[in-house]
Amino acid sequence: YIKAVAGWPIGSLKSNNLSGLRFLPSGFRSGTDGGFGPSGVAFSTFWTSYKDQRGYPYLGILQGSEDYLSTGISVNSRDGYSLRCVKE
């Protein structure tokens, strides 16, 4: 419900964007070698404000094949992911 209605690759689940956040697919930048990951792919990955017990930042992961948000961690805080500011 948080994905944009349009802009995702063919085969991705359609969203109704009830949240109004309009997440789009995005690439990333490697903090190790500075290379860029693919853009226009069927997922969106972005920083969150949460950290695990070791201090690694959590990432929000939204896949084109799903319409819900999952999480992961980044072991390299120099990686470049999207950032979305949300006012509570």
Secondary structure, DSSP 8 states (H G I E B T S, - for coil): --B-SSSS-TTS-----TTS--B-----B-TTT--B--SS-SEEEEEEEEE-TTS-EEEEEEETT-SSEEEEE-S-TT-B-B------
